Amino acid sequence: MKLSTKGRYAVTAMLDLAIHEKKRPVTLADISQCQGISLSYLEQLFAKLRKQGLVKGVRGPGGGYHLARAAADISIADVISAVDEKVDVTRCEGKENCQHGNRCLTHDLWTDLSRRIYDFLTTITLAELVQRKSVVEISRRQDALNARAADKQHKTAAA
């Protein structure tokens, strides 16, 4: 399956946003620190996500991002598509030129699989992922680690 880091990072960042936006707008710096994704890369992804109407920015002090729609209305396929990713397992990227410029013997099989994977991802929403026990546990662990890192920085700056 050809799902690059762009698609994976977009889903991870959107899930982080869905988990934390209830408290306040979420900054890209927070997502970057918590998820280990480059801030400049997140800026590029969020420009695409904003353009596709999946997130809204809040300016000024205390600003950041919110989901533009309810988490239950945003599928994983929506996120992947918004950052120009395709769920495609064909070798030819659907161009039908996989065998010396012609369609290969298994082209339809891989096209059908790609379609099924995409259809599967349309059935999973951010809201469903937020409620998964494993996601909740990992999010708590990450939040605790980030709180400790922030406390260490605060104590070091105060000293």
C-alpha positions in Angstrom: 0.0 0.0 0.0 1.4 3.4 -0.9 0.5 5.6 2.0 3.3 8.0 2.7 4.3 9.7 5.9 2.2 12.7 4.7 -1.0 10.7 5.0 0.1 9.0 8.2 1.2 12.3 9.8 -2.0 14.0 8.8 -4.1 11.3 10.4 -2.0 11.4 13.6 -2.2 15.2 13.8 -5.9 15.2 13.2 -6.4 12.6 15.9 -4.3 14.6 18.3 -6.4 17.7 17.5 -9.7 15.7 18.0 -8.5 14.5 21.4 -7.3 17.9 22.7 -9.5 20.5 21.1 -12.2 20.3 23.8 -9.9 22.2 26.3 -8.7 24.9 24.0 -7.4 25.5 20.4 -4.5 23.2 19.8 -1.2 24.7 18.5 0.9 23.0 15.9 3.8 23.3 18.3 1.9 21.1 20.8 1.1 18.5 18.2 4.7 18.7 16.9 6.1 18.1 20.4 3.7 15.4 21.4 3.7 13.4 18.1 7.3 14.0 17.0 6.3 15.6 13.7 8.3 18.5 12.4 6.5 21.9 12.9 7.2 23.0 9.3 5.8 19.7 8.0 2.7 20.2 10.1 2.3 23.8 8.8 2.2 22.4 5.2 -0.3 19.7 6.2 -2.6 22.0 8.0 -2.6 24.5 5.1 -4.1 21.6 3.0 -6.4 20.5 5.8 -7.7 24.1 6.2 -8.1 24.5 2.5 -10.3 21.3 2.4 -12.4 22.6 5.3 -11.3 20.0 7.9 -9.7 22.5 10.4 -10.2 26.1 11.4 -7.4 28.3 12.7 -7.8 30.6 15.7 -5.5 33.6 15.7 -3.9 35.5 18.6 -2.8 34.6 22.1 -4.4 31.2 23.0 -4.9 30.5 19.3 -4.4 27.3 17.5 -6.6 24.9 15.6 -10.1 23.4 16.0 -11.8 20.8 13.8 -14.0 22.5 11.3 -16.6 19.8 11.6 -17.6 17.3 14.3 -15.1 14.5 14.7 -17.9 12.1 13.9 -18.2 13.8 10.5 -14.5 13.4 9.5 -13.4 10.1 8.1 -9.9 8.9 7.9 -10.3 8.8 4.1 -11.3 12.5 4.3 -8.0 13.3 6.0 -5.9 11.3 3.7 -7.6 12.7 0.6 -7.2 16.3 1.9 -3.4 16.0 1.9 -3.4 14.7 -1.7 -2.8 11.1 -0.7 -4.2 8.2 -2.5 -4.9 4.7 -1.2 -3.5 2.7 -4.0 -1.8 -0.7 -4.0 -1.3 -0.9 -7.8 2.2 -0.7 -9.0 1.2 1.7 -11.8 -0.8 4.1 -9.5 -3.9 3.2 -11.5 -2.5 4.3 -14.8 -2.8 0.8 -16.3 0.8 0.9 -17.6 2.2 -1.6 -15.2 3.6 -4.1 -17.6 5.6 -2.5 -20.4 3.1 0.3 -20.9 0.1 -2.1 -20.7 -2.2 -3.3 -18.0 -0.8 -6.2 -16.0 -2.6 -9.5 -15.3 -3.5 -8.6 -11.7 -4.4 -4.9 -12.3 -8.1 -5.4 -11.5 -7.3 -7.3 -8.3 -5.1 -4.5 -7.0 -7.6 -1.8 -8.1 -10.4 -3.7 -6.3 -8.2 -4.0 -3.1 -7.4 -0.2 -3.3 -11.1 0.6 -3.5 -11.9 -1.7 -0.6 -9.2 -0.1 1.6 -10.5 3.4 0.7 -14.1 2.3 1.4 -12.9 0.9 4.8 -11.2 4.1 5.7 -14.4 6.1 4.9 -16.2 4.1 7.6 -13.8 5.1 10.4 -14.1 8.5 11.9 -11.9 10.6 14.2 -14.7 10.3 16.8 -14.5 6.5 16.7 -10.7 6.5 17.1 -10.8 9.0 20.0 -13.0 6.5 21.9 -10.7 3.5 21.4 -9.2 2.3 24.7 -5.7 2.1 23.2 -5.9 5.6 21.8 -7.0 7.0 25.2 -4.2 5.2 27.0 -1.5 6.4 24.5 -2.8 9.9 24.6 -2.7 10.0 28.4 0.9 8.7 28.3 1.9 11.3 25.8 0.2 14.0 27.8 2.0 13.0 30.9 5.4 12.9 29.1 4.8 16.4 27.7 3.7 17.8 31.0 6.9 16.5 32.6 8.9 18.0 29.7 7.1 21.3 30.1 7.6 21.2 34.0 11.4 20.6 33.5 11.7 23.5 31.1 9.7 25.8 33.5 11.9 24.8 36.5 15.1 25.2 34.5 14.0 28.7 33.3 13.0 29.7 36.8 16.4 28.7 38.3 
